Amino acid sequence: MDIRELQGYASFFMTIFLVVMLYGYIVYLYRSEKKGEKDYEKLGNIALDDEIDSTPINTSDPLSEEKKEQNK
């Protein structure tokens, strides 16, 4: 087995691995949007609606959430 044959096998298996990872990520995004955890259409509009006076996507204050967790 020479180096070219080894490179061919490595390339083939890397391609298969990356395809599986891509489809897994697509399924993850679809399921999280279906459950209502995130709205990716809203997040996709960030690039289109990029004005200084536009409303924020997430209106929650991250500092207040941290304080709630610390008070538990």
C-alpha positions in Angstrom: 0.0 0.0 0.0 1.6 3.2 -1.1 1.0 6.8 0.0 -1.4 7.6 -3.0 -3.7 4.7 -2.1 -3.7 5.8 1.5 -4.5 9.4 0.5 -7.4 8.1 -1.6 -8.9 6.1 1.2 -8.5 9.0 3.6 -10.1 11.5 1.2 -13.0 9.1 0.6 -13.7 8.6 4.3 -13.3 12.2 5.1 -15.9 13.1 2.5 -18.3 10.6 3.9 -17.7 11.9 7.4 -18.3 15.5 6.4 -21.5 14.6 4.5 -22.9 12.8 7.6 -22.0 15.8 9.8 -23.7 18.2 7.3 -26.9 16.2 7.2 -26.8 15.9 11.0 -26.6 19.6 11.4 -29.4 20.2 9.0 -31.6 17.8 10.9 -30.7 19.5 14.2 -31.6 23.0 12.8 -34.9 21.6 11.4 -35.8 20.0 14.7 -34.9 23.0 16.8 -37.0 25.3 14.6 -39.9 22.8 14.6 -39.8 22.7 18.4 -39.9 26.5 18.6 -36.5 26.9 20.4 -35.2 29.3 17.8 -36.7 31.1 14.8 -34.0 31.0 12.1 -36.0 33.2 9.8 -35.7 36.1 12.3 -32.0 35.5 12.7 -31.6 35.4 8.9 -33.1 38.9 8.7 -30.2 40.4 10.8 -28.2 41.0 7.6 -31.1 42.6 5.8 -32.3 44.8 8.7 -29.1 46.3 10.0 -30.2 49.8 11.0 -29.2 51.5 14.2 -32.8 52.1 15.2 -34.1 48.5 14.3 -35.6 46.4 17.1 -33.3 43.7 18.6 -34.0 40.1 17.9 -33.6 38.9 21.5 -35.3 41.4 23.9 -34.2 39.5 27.0 -31.4 41.0 29.1 -28.6 38.4 29.6 -27.6 40.0 32.9 -31.0 39.6 34.5 -31.0 35.8 33.5 -27.6 35.4 35.2 -29.0 37.0 38.4 -32.0 34.7 38.4 -29.8 31.7 38.1 -27.6 32.9 41.0 -30.6 33.5 43.2 -31.8 29.9 42.9 
